[in-house]
Every structure is written in structure tokens, then in C-alpha cells.
Amino acid sequence: MFETFIAELRETLLAGGARQALITSDRTVSFGELAGRVEGILEALGKMPEGLSMIVGHKEPDCIAAMVACAIAGRPFTFADRATPRDRMQQIAITAGASHILAYGQETLPETLPVLTLKDLPTRRPRFDIGTSHRPEGTFYVIFTSGSTGTPKGVPISRSNYMALHRWYTPLLAAVRPEGAHVNHASMAFDMGMFDLWPTLSLGRPVQLLNHANNIMPRNNIRHLTRDEGASVASWASTPSLLQLMCTDPQFCAGYLPDLRFFVIGGEMLPGALVQELQKRFPLAQILNGYGPSEATCATHLYPISQADARADGPMKIGPAVGETQMQIVDHAGCEVRAGEEGELVLLGPQVISHYLPQDHPANMALSQQGGVNCYHTGDRARLDADGNLVLLGRIDRQVKLLGNRVELNEIERIAEDYPSVCRAVCLPQKDAAGRITGLQLFVEPSAGQTCRRDGLLAHMGRQLSAQVLPRELRLVSQFPITRNGKLDTQALLAGAADLPVSSASEPLARNPLMGATP
């Protein structure tokens, strides 16, 4: 029951005292201090219009306190990072049905809603009068995603959606190391931010909030994570892209982070080479391959990866569904396929949302019910192995047509990554002014200390791919840029492509740093 979760969170805040709760790049906030800020916001929130709160800021403790206040008061909320353009912020406010804004400071905000400035509010002695609007079907929070159109659509996570996650994931996190800190990198506007925050705080553990300014400066992140002995890092959740950047620093290892024993990695396809590197650097850590779209409340699969799994050929398996989630692999007609056959992944269960916002959004066609259970057609290509483990094969929309041939971009990337001197590869289509695909370009990150030659890589790929679908252009990058959510930033990658020419078919790909990474 959500009321039980809120009651437990309330007691954790009230009893936390001086124990660390939130650790940012410039300050540490105890549970007692956080409780006082929550009470101050609760008092002011009671004077704002009824309805959804739009919280605007970054990772300031007051923004976290505002989310906690909304949860206790029974008010739904959505979060918008202050870097969000005002027009998009306005779209989010309208789509979510926001009645007011809770802003950390003087951000550029929509002008049509009343604003409460969080940092101006006084700290109060916490009492936490729990609101009465905690109906299970009511909205807990709304996450926004752009989809293919670029127009934000809302993913409303109900209280019952969240509790279906909380029931299985929070005990798993609790078993890691009860007093250890959990690392958050993702924006609070992203579902992985919610995945980091609520289970950790409910356990009375601190959250280490990484500053996005350090996305491409792993040593700064390591300094942040090791500066306070009282908040030794125990668990971590992020995308593979962020971890690949962290692994460029030799200090990202058990020697500097000895209590880091639990990695959840999701949001992108997970390369086996990265897992092998993490297993070498953190030999006592459990590494889990995670999967779960926003529409299914953060995570539906967490598979512990063995050393044998990390060295196996092909894409990494993700295991069976966890918690109360069920899965099916279906063909174009919606019929289940046999184990080993490819199809679209469908998720069913209480973690799956019932609809998008607005409710007339065309994407709602992917959401339905089967026997009274919410069902989501994910758009992910997948198969089940003989043991019932899920194996993702990429997005259905990553299949492109080039010169009459159907091309799987994920397959090209996997073939390139099999080449000994390639650490990671990303394949993107080239398009003309009319939007027609005219060719493919491949971005390559070499393995540490290795030289990658164009002719050798193309010869390797040519043994498995027809000449018509071989990438026309190869570009070398020293590291792939990432977004605020830790995912691959394809826009920054494409914008920097012209600065990375390959001069000769027989010369090694010149190692130039890629500029333009999103902070």
C-alpha cells in the first residue's frame, strides 16, 4: 500500500537526525535537515492551487524536498530541469495539467502559472501531516519523453505502478549494504532519477547526486564520491555510456571505492567488454543488466551477469521478468512466437501505465489491457533463449531500409565491436535534404592502447555484411558524448562528425577528441 510507503518514509525522515541523506557537489544535507525543508515546503504548498506541482531546478536538496513534500501531501508532480527550454517547459506544464510551479530559484519559467520559490521558504520543525489523497490509482509523478516526434508526451506513474516496483526492488537494494550510499547520475526528470531516489531514501541511505558538469570529467566524479568517509558508496545505477566514461580513469576501481558492490546498468544495450572491465576493477561487485521502459516504471528485468555471460558471443541476456511483470514475444499479428524466435517484446502487469498524456496521443495505441492487466507493446526487438531469459536485439525503429535492403543498425554495431581493436561502435544513417537514407556512418571508439585501421575494420565487417550496407564513413572518437540522462548524445555525435575526418584507407583512424558533449 502506498500509505505504508509514505508512513515509512515519514518515519525515516523524522528519525534520521544527523545521518546523511543527500550529498551534492557543494553540500551535504542530513535527514533531519531534509525533514525540516520538507515541512517548510508542505506549509507553503498548502496555500498553492490544488493540482499537479511542476518542480523546476536541478539536483538541489530543496528540489528533492519538494518531491518528498508532494508525495506526503498526496499531490502529483513532474520535474523539469532548469536547462529545459521555456517553450518545452510550457508544453510540459500544459500536458501535465500543472496548476503551479515550485522553482528552486529564478529560472526562466512559463509565465502563466503561480510560482513558489523554494530557496526563499523557511525551514520548519517537521510534523508531516500526511495527506489523504493517496488513492492507488492516483498519479505519483509524471515523466516526459519526446519519442520520435520531438513533442513531449507524459508518462504518468500511478502510486500502484510505483509500489509494484518498490515491493521487489527496495528489498534487493537493502541487501547490498544498509548504511552505504547510492550513486545517482540521471536527471530527476528521467525515470532512472526516480529509481535512484525513492527506494534509497525510504531505506534511510544517503544519495550521492553527481553533477552533470562532470559528465566528461570522471576524476571529478571520483573526488566527489570519495571525499566523505561517512558516505561510502555501495550501489550505482546508470547507463553503459556513463560507466564507459568512468572507466577511462584508472581510479574508478575497488581500490578507491572499496564498498561499491552493486551495479544496475540499463537504458542502452550493454557491451560485454564493459562488463569484463567492471568485473576486473570491482571483483566483488554484483553487476546486473537492467531493462525497463518508462512506461513500465523504471525496471522490469535485472539479471546478474556472470563472467561467462560477459564473454559470450552476441547481445547480453537480461534474464526473466522480475516482480509481478510478465512478458511475451509476439509477431506482427500479435501472436506469441516460440523460444528462440524474434519478435516484439510486450510487457504486462501492475508496473505498466494505463495511458500517456495527453490521452489522445497517437502513442496510446501501444497501451492496452489483456484480461484486465495493463499491457505495453515496447517496440523492442527481442527473443527468449531456451532458459526463458530475455535477449534484446535492438529497437524495431533501428531497422532502416538502404538501397532496398533492410539493415539492422544494432547488427552492424555488434559486428564492428567484434573487431579486436574496437571498444564500442555506433552506426547512424546518413540522410539527404528530403530525409531519405543515402548511406551509413560508423563512429568507433578504439580499445585502450590499440590502433584501429580503416582497411582492417572494413575487411572484418565485409566478411559478414554485403558491400551495399557497409558504412560509407568511419569516424574515430576518443569518447562518446552523453546527455544529462547518461545516454548516447547522437546530436552531439553528428555535430562533431565533420571535425573527425579519416584521411586514408590504409592509415590508422586519427585519434581526435570529440567536442560538443552535453554537460
C-alpha positions as CSV (number, residue, x, y, z in Angstrom):
1,M,0.0,0.0,0.0
2,F,1.3,3.5,-0.9
3,E,0.1,4.8,2.5
4,T,2.5,2.3,4.2
5,F,5.4,3.5,2.0
6,I,4.7,7.2,2.8
7,A,4.4,6.3,6.5
8,E,7.8,4.5,6.4
9,L,9.4,7.4,4.5
10,R,8.0,9.9,7.1
11,E,9.4,7.9,10.0
12,T,12.8,7.6,8.3
13,L,12.9,11.4,7.8
14,L,11.8,12.1,11.4
15,A,14.2,9.6,13.0
16,G,17.2,10.2,10.6
17,G,18.7,13.1,12.6
18,A,22.3,13.8,11.6
19,R,22.6,10.9,9.3
20,Q,23.5,11.9,5.7
21,A,20.6,12.0,3.2
22,L,21.7,14.0,0.2
23,I,25.3,14.7,-0.9
24,T,25.7,17.2,-3.8
25,S,28.9,18.6,-5.3
26,D,28.8,21.5,-2.8
27,R,26.9,20.4,0.3
28,T,25.7,17.6,2.4
29,V,22.2,17.5,3.9
30,S,21.2,15.3,6.8
31,F,17.9,13.5,7.1
32,G,17.0,16.0,9.9
33,E,17.7,19.0,7.7
34,L,15.8,17.4,4.8
35,A,12.8,16.8,7.1
36,G,12.8,20.5,8.1
37,R,12.9,21.6,4.5
38,V,10.1,19.2,3.6
39,E,7.9,20.7,6.4
40,G,8.6,24.2,5.2
41,I,7.5,23.3,1.7
42,L,4.5,21.4,2.9
43,E,3.3,24.5,4.7
44,A,3.7,26.7,1.7
45,L,2.3,24.0,-0.7
46,G,-1.0,24.1,1.2
47,K,-1.5,27.7,0.0
48,M,-1.0,26.9,-3.6
49,P,-3.7,25.9,-6.1
50,E,-4.8,22.3,-6.0
51,G,-3.4,20.0,-8.7
52,L,-0.1,18.9,-10.1
53,S,3.1,20.6,-9.0
54,M,5.7,21.4,-11.6
55,I,9.1,21.3,-9.9
56,V,11.9,23.2,-11.7
57,G,15.6,23.1,-10.7
58,H,18.4,20.6,-11.0
59,K,19.6,18.4,-8.1
60,E,19.4,21.0,-5.3
61,P,18.3,19.4,-2.0
62,D,15.3,21.8,-1.9
63,C,14.1,20.2,-5.2
64,I,14.3,16.7,-3.6
65,A,12.5,18.1,-0.6
66,A,9.7,19.4,-2.9
67,M,9.2,16.0,-4.4
68,V,9.0,14.4,-0.9
69,A,6.5,17.1,0.2
70,C,4.3,16.4,-2.8
71,A,4.4,12.7,-2.1
72,I,3.4,13.2,1.6
73,A,0.7,15.8,0.6
74,G,-0.8,13.4,-2.0
75,R,0.0,15.8,-4.8
76,P,1.3,14.5,-8.2
77,F,4.3,16.2,-9.6
78,T,6.5,16.5,-12.6
79,F,10.1,17.6,-12.7
80,A,11.7,19.9,-15.3
81,D,15.5,20.5,-15.3
82,R,16.3,24.2,-15.4
83,A,18.2,23.7,-18.7
84,T,14.8,22.8,-20.3
85,P,13.9,25.5,-23.0
86,R,11.0,27.6,-21.9
87,D,8.8,26.6,-24.8
88,R,9.3,22.9,-23.9
89,M,8.7,23.7,-20.3
90,Q,5.4,25.4,-21.2
91,Q,4.4,22.3,-23.2
92,I,5.2,20.0,-20.3
93,A,3.2,22.2,-17.9
94,I,0.1,22.2,-20.2
95,T,0.3,18.5,-20.9
96,A,0.7,17.5,-17.3
97,G,-2.0,19.9,-16.2
98,A,0.2,21.7,-13.7
99,S,-1.6,24.2,-11.5
100,H,1.6,25.9,-10.1
101,I,5.4,25.8,-10.2
102,L,7.8,25.1,-7.4
103,A,11.1,26.5,-8.6
104,Y,14.4,26.4,-6.8
105,G,15.5,30.0,-7.9
106,Q,14.9,32.5,-10.6
107,E,14.8,30.1,-13.5
108,T,13.3,31.0,-16.9
109,L,9.7,29.8,-16.3
110,P,6.4,29.7,-18.1
111,E,4.6,33.0,-17.2
112,T,1.0,31.6,-16.9
113,L,1.3,29.8,-13.5
114,P,1.9,31.0,-9.9
115,V,5.4,30.3,-8.7
116,L,6.7,29.3,-5.3
117,T,10.4,30.0,-4.9
118,L,11.8,27.1,-2.8
119,K,15.0,28.6,-1.6
120,D,13.1,31.5,0.0
121,L,11.0,29.2,2.2
122,P,11.9,28.9,5.9
123,T,12.8,25.6,7.5
124,R,10.1,24.3,9.9
125,R,10.1,21.8,12.7
126,P,8.8,18.6,11.0
127,R,5.4,17.2,11.8
128,F,4.4,15.8,8.4
129,D,0.7,15.8,8.4
130,I,0.1,13.1,5.8
131,G,-2.4,14.0,3.1
132,T,-5.5,11.9,2.5
133,S,-5.2,11.7,-1.3
134,H,-3.2,8.6,-1.7
135,R,-5.6,6.5,-3.8
136,P,-3.6,3.7,-5.5
137,E,-4.8,4.7,-9.0
138,G,-3.8,8.4,-8.4
139,T,-0.7,9.8,-10.1
140,F,2.5,9.7,-8.1
141,Y,4.7,11.6,-10.7
142,V,4.8,12.2,-14.5
143,I,7.9,11.6,-16.6
144,F,8.2,13.2,-20.0
145,T,9.8,11.7,-23.1
146,S,10.0,13.1,-26.6
147,G,9.5,10.0,-28.7
148,S,10.0,10.2,-32.4
149,T,8.1,13.4,-33.0
150,G,10.0,15.6,-30.6
151,T,6.8,16.7,-28.9
152,P,6.9,15.8,-25.2
153,K,4.4,13.1,-24.1
154,G,3.7,12.4,-20.4
155,V,4.2,9.0,-18.8
156,P,2.0,9.2,-15.6
157,I,3.3,6.7,-13.0
158,S,0.5,5.9,-10.6
159,R,1.1,5.1,-6.9
160,S,0.2,1.5,-7.6
161,N,2.7,1.4,-10.5
162,Y,5.4,2.6,-8.2
163,M,4.5,0.2,-5.4
164,A,4.7,-2.8,-7.8
165,L,8.4,-1.8,-8.4
166,H,9.0,-0.9,-4.7
167,R,7.9,-4.3,-3.4
168,W,10.7,-6.2,-5.2
169,Y,13.4,-3.7,-5.8
170,T,13.8,-2.0,-2.5
171,P,14.5,-5.3,-0.6
172,L,17.1,-6.1,-3.2
173,L,18.8,-2.7,-2.7
174,A,18.5,-3.1,1.1
175,A,20.5,-6.3,1.0
176,V,23.5,-4.5,-0.6
177,R,24.9,-2.7,2.4
178,P,22.4,-1.0,4.7
179,E,24.5,2.1,5.5
180,G,26.1,2.6,2.1
181,A,25.4,5.5,-0.3
182,H,23.7,5.1,-3.6
183,V,25.0,7.0,-6.7
184,N,22.6,9.0,-8.8
185,H,23.7,10.4,-12.1
186,A,20.4,10.7,-14.1
187,S,18.4,13.9,-14.1
188,M,15.4,13.9,-11.8
189,A,13.3,14.5,-14.9
190,F,14.3,10.9,-16.1
191,D,12.8,7.7,-14.7
192,M,16.2,6.5,-13.6
193,G,16.3,9.5,-11.2
194,M,13.2,8.3,-9.6
195,F,14.6,4.7,-9.5
196,D,17.6,6.1,-7.6
197,L,15.7,8.4,-5.2
198,W,12.7,6.8,-3.6
199,P,14.0,3.3,-2.7
200,T,17.2,4.8,-1.3
201,L,15.6,7.4,0.9
202,S,13.0,5.0,2.1
203,L,15.8,2.8,3.4
204,G,17.4,5.7,5.2
205,R,20.5,5.6,3.0
206,P,22.2,8.6,1.5
207,V,22.0,9.5,-2.2
208,Q,25.2,10.8,-3.9
209,L,24.0,13.2,-6.5
210,L,26.5,13.5,-9.4
211,N,26.8,16.9,-11.0
212,H,26.2,16.8,-14.8
213,A,29.0,19.3,-15.3
214,N,31.3,16.3,-14.6
215,N,29.9,14.1,-17.3
216,I,33.1,14.0,-19.3
217,M,35.4,14.5,-16.2
218,P,35.3,11.2,-14.4
219,R,38.1,12.2,-11.9
220,N,35.8,15.0,-10.6
221,N,33.1,12.4,-10.0
222,I,35.6,10.1,-8.2
223,R,36.7,13.0,-6.0
224,H,33.0,13.7,-5.1
225,L,32.4,10.1,-4.3
226,T,35.4,9.7,-2.1
227,R,35.5,13.0,-0.2
228,D,33.3,11.9,2.7
229,E,34.2,8.7,4.5
230,G,30.8,8.7,6.3
231,A,29.0,8.1,3.0
232,S,31.0,5.3,1.4
233,V,29.4,4.3,-2.0
234,A,27.7,0.9,-2.0
235,S,25.5,0.9,-5.1
236,W,25.3,2.5,-8.5
237,A,22.7,2.8,-11.3
238,S,23.4,4.3,-14.7
239,T,23.7,3.8,-18.4
240,P,26.6,1.9,-20.0
241,S,27.7,5.2,-21.7
242,L,28.4,6.9,-18.3
243,L,30.3,3.8,-17.0
244,Q,32.4,3.7,-20.1
245,L,33.4,7.3,-19.5
246,M,34.1,6.5,-15.8
247,C,36.4,3.6,-16.9
248,T,38.7,5.9,-18.7
249,D,40.0,6.9,-15.3
250,P,42.1,4.2,-13.6
251,Q,41.0,5.4,-10.2
252,F,37.5,4.1,-10.9
253,C,38.1,0.8,-9.2
254,A,37.7,-1.0,-5.9
255,G,41.0,0.5,-4.6
256,Y,39.3,3.9,-4.4
257,L,35.6,2.7,-4.0
258,P,36.0,-0.5,-1.9
259,D,32.4,-0.7,-0.8
260,L,30.9,-0.4,-4.3
261,R,29.4,-3.8,-4.7
262,F,26.2,-3.4,-6.7
263,F,25.8,-2.0,-10.3
264,V,22.5,-1.7,-12.1
265,I,23.2,-0.9,-15.8
266,G,20.4,0.0,-18.1
267,G,18.9,2.4,-20.7
268,E,21.1,1.1,-23.6
269,M,22.5,-2.1,-25.0
270,L,25.2,-3.3,-22.6
271,P,28.6,-4.3,-24.2
272,G,30.3,-7.4,-22.9
273,A,33.6,-5.6,-22.9
274,L,32.3,-3.1,-20.4
275,V,31.1,-5.8,-18.1
276,Q,34.5,-7.5,-18.3
277,E,36.3,-4.3,-17.4
278,L,34.0,-3.7,-14.4
279,Q,34.4,-7.3,-13.2
280,K,38.2,-6.7,-13.3
281,R,38.0,-3.4,-11.5
282,F,35.4,-4.4,-8.9
283,P,35.9,-8.1,-8.5
284,L,33.5,-8.4,-5.5
285,A,30.6,-6.4,-7.1
286,Q,27.4,-7.8,-8.5
287,I,26.7,-6.4,-11.9
288,L,23.1,-6.5,-13.1
289,N,21.9,-6.0,-16.7
290,G,18.8,-3.9,-16.2
291,Y,15.9,-3.2,-18.5
292,G,12.6,-1.4,-18.2
293,P,10.9,1.3,-20.2
294,S,9.5,4.4,-18.6
295,E,6.1,3.0,-19.4
296,A,6.7,0.1,-17.1
297,T,8.1,2.1,-14.1
298,C,11.8,2.1,-14.3
299,A,12.8,-1.6,-14.3
300,T,11.2,-4.9,-15.2
301,H,14.4,-7.0,-15.6
302,L,17.6,-7.2,-13.5
303,Y,19.9,-10.0,-14.5
304,P,23.2,-10.8,-12.5
305,I,25.9,-11.2,-15.2
306,S,28.5,-13.9,-14.7
307,Q,32.0,-13.8,-16.2
308,A,30.9,-16.4,-18.7
309,D,27.9,-14.2,-19.7
310,A,30.2,-11.3,-20.2
311,R,32.4,-13.3,-22.6
312,A,29.6,-14.9,-24.5
313,D,29.0,-14.0,-28.2
314,G,26.1,-11.9,-29.2
315,P,23.9,-9.5,-27.2
316,M,23.8,-9.7,-23.4
317,K,20.9,-11.6,-21.9
318,I,18.6,-9.7,-19.5
319,G,17.0,-12.7,-17.7
320,P,13.4,-13.3,-16.8
321,A,11.0,-10.6,-15.8
322,V,11.1,-9.8,-12.1
323,G,8.4,-8.8,-9.6
324,E,4.8,-9.1,-10.9
325,T,5.7,-8.3,-14.5
326,Q,5.1,-10.8,-17.3
327,M,6.4,-10.7,-20.8
328,Q,5.6,-12.0,-24.3
329,I,7.4,-12.0,-27.6
330,V,4.9,-11.5,-30.4
331,D,4.9,-11.5,-34.2
332,H,3.4,-8.8,-36.5
333,A,0.0,-10.4,-35.9
334,G,0.3,-10.2,-32.2
335,C,0.7,-14.0,-31.7
336,E,3.4,-15.3,-29.4
337,V,6.4,-16.8,-31.0
338,R,8.4,-19.8,-29.9
339,A,11.6,-19.6,-27.8
340,G,14.5,-18.5,-30.0
341,E,12.3,-16.7,-32.5
342,E,12.5,-12.9,-32.8
343,G,9.5,-10.6,-32.3
344,E,8.3,-7.5,-30.4
345,L,8.6,-7.5,-26.6
346,V,5.3,-7.0,-24.8
347,L,5.2,-6.3,-21.1
348,L,2.2,-6.9,-18.8
349,G,1.5,-6.2,-15.2
350,P,0.9,-3.7,-12.4
351,Q,4.1,-1.7,-13.3
352,V,2.7,-0.8,-16.7
353,I,1.0,2.5,-17.1
354,S,-2.6,2.8,-18.4
355,H,-2.1,5.8,-20.8
356,Y,0.1,8.6,-22.0
357,L,-0.6,12.3,-21.6
358,P,-2.4,13.8,-23.5
359,Q,-4.8,10.9,-23.5
360,D,-5.4,11.4,-27.3
361,H,-1.7,11.0,-28.1
362,P,-1.2,8.6,-31.0
363,A,1.3,6.6,-29.0
364,N,-1.6,5.3,-26.7
365,M,-2.1,2.6,-29.4
366,A,0.9,0.8,-27.8
367,L,-1.0,0.6,-24.4
368,S,-3.9,-1.7,-23.9
369,Q,-5.3,-4.4,-21.5
370,Q,-5.2,-8.2,-21.6
371,G,-7.6,-9.8,-19.1
372,G,-7.8,-6.6,-17.0
373,V,-4.0,-6.3,-16.9
374,N,-2.2,-3.3,-18.4
375,C,-0.1,-4.2,-21.5
376,Y,2.6,-2.3,-23.3
377,H,4.0,-3.0,-26.8
378,T,7.5,-1.8,-26.3
379,G,8.8,-1.5,-29.9
380,D,11.9,-3.5,-28.8
381,R,13.0,-6.5,-30.9
382,A,13.7,-9.5,-28.7
383,R,13.8,-13.2,-28.3
384,L,13.7,-15.7,-25.4
385,D,16.5,-18.2,-25.0
386,A,15.9,-21.8,-24.0
387,D,16.0,-20.9,-20.3
388,G,13.4,-18.1,-20.6
389,N,16.0,-15.3,-20.5
390,L,15.1,-12.1,-22.4
391,V,17.7,-11.1,-25.1
392,L,17.2,-7.7,-26.6
393,L,18.1,-7.3,-30.3
394,G,17.5,-3.5,-30.6
395,R,14.7,-1.2,-31.5
396,I,12.2,-2.0,-34.2
397,D,12.7,1.6,-35.3
398,R,16.5,1.0,-35.6
399,Q,15.8,-1.2,-38.7
400,V,16.3,1.0,-41.7
401,K,16.0,0.5,-45.5
402,L,19.0,1.2,-47.6
403,L,19.1,0.6,-51.4
404,G,16.2,-1.8,-51.0
405,N,18.0,-3.8,-48.2
406,R,16.6,-3.9,-44.6
407,V,19.5,-3.1,-42.4
408,E,19.8,-3.7,-38.6
409,L,22.0,-0.9,-37.2
410,N,22.5,-2.9,-34.0
411,E,23.8,-5.8,-36.0
412,I,26.4,-3.6,-37.7
413,E,27.5,-2.2,-34.3
414,R,27.9,-5.7,-32.9
415,I,30.0,-6.8,-35.9
416,A,32.2,-3.8,-35.6
417,E,32.6,-4.4,-31.8
418,D,33.9,-7.9,-32.5
419,Y,36.9,-6.4,-34.2
420,P,39.8,-6.7,-31.7
421,S,40.8,-3.0,-31.6
422,V,37.2,-1.7,-31.2
423,C,35.8,-0.9,-27.8
424,R,32.5,0.5,-28.9
425,A,30.8,1.3,-32.2
426,V,27.7,3.4,-33.1
427,C,26.1,3.2,-36.5
428,L,23.8,6.1,-37.7
429,P,22.0,6.6,-41.0
430,Q,23.0,9.4,-43.4
431,K,20.1,11.3,-44.9
432,D,19.7,13.8,-47.7
433,A,17.7,17.1,-47.5
434,A,14.4,15.2,-48.2
435,G,15.1,12.8,-45.3
436,R,15.9,9.8,-47.5
437,I,18.6,7.4,-46.2
438,T,21.6,7.5,-48.5
439,G,24.2,5.6,-46.5
440,L,25.5,4.7,-43.1
441,Q,28.3,6.2,-40.9
442,L,30.1,4.3,-38.2
443,F,31.6,6.0,-35.1
444,V,34.3,4.0,-33.5
445,E,36.0,4.2,-30.1
446,P,39.2,2.1,-30.1
447,S,40.1,-0.2,-27.2
448,A,42.6,1.3,-24.8
449,G,46.1,1.3,-26.1
450,Q,45.1,-0.1,-29.5
451,T,45.2,1.4,-33.0
452,C,42.2,0.9,-35.3
453,R,42.9,0.8,-39.0
454,R,40.1,1.6,-41.5
455,D,41.1,-1.2,-44.0
456,G,41.3,-3.8,-41.3
457,L,38.0,-2.9,-39.8
458,L,36.2,-2.8,-43.2
459,A,37.7,-6.1,-44.2
460,H,36.4,-7.7,-41.0
461,M,32.9,-6.2,-41.5
462,G,32.9,-7.2,-45.2
463,R,33.2,-10.8,-44.2
464,Q,29.8,-10.6,-42.6
465,L,28.0,-7.8,-44.4
466,S,27.2,-7.2,-48.1
467,A,29.1,-4.3,-49.8
468,Q,25.8,-2.4,-50.1
469,V,25.3,-2.0,-46.4
470,L,28.9,-1.3,-45.3
471,P,29.2,2.1,-43.7
472,R,30.4,4.8,-46.1
473,E,32.2,6.8,-43.5
474,L,34.2,5.8,-40.4
475,R,34.9,8.3,-37.6
476,L,37.1,7.8,-34.6
477,V,36.1,9.3,-31.2
478,S,38.1,9.3,-28.1
479,Q,34.9,9.0,-26.1
480,F,31.2,9.1,-26.9
481,P,29.2,12.2,-25.7
482,I,26.4,11.6,-23.3
483,T,23.2,13.5,-22.4
484,R,22.1,14.6,-19.0
485,N,20.5,11.2,-18.6
486,G,23.7,9.4,-19.3
487,K,22.6,8.2,-22.7
488,L,24.4,8.5,-26.0
489,D,24.0,12.0,-27.4
490,T,23.6,11.3,-31.1
491,Q,23.0,15.0,-31.9
492,A,26.4,16.0,-30.4
493,L,28.0,13.0,-32.2
494,L,26.6,14.1,-35.5
495,A,27.5,17.7,-34.9
496,G,31.1,16.8,-34.3
497,A,31.4,14.3,-37.1
498,A,32.8,16.9,-39.6
499,D,35.7,17.6,-37.3
500,L,36.8,13.9,-37.4
501,P,37.9,13.1,-41.0
502,V,39.6,9.8,-41.9
503,S,42.4,10.8,-44.2
504,S,43.4,7.5,-45.8
505,A,42.1,4.0,-46.2
506,S,45.3,2.5,-45.1
507,E,46.2,4.9,-42.3
508,P,45.1,4.4,-38.7
509,L,42.0,6.3,-37.7
510,A,43.3,9.6,-36.2
511,R,42.6,9.8,-32.6
512,N,40.9,13.2,-32.1
513,P,38.8,14.2,-29.1
514,L,35.1,14.7,-29.9
515,M,33.9,18.1,-28.9
516,G,30.4,19.3,-28.1
517,A,29.4,16.8,-25.4
518,T,26.3,17.8,-23.5
519,P,27.2,18.8,-19.9
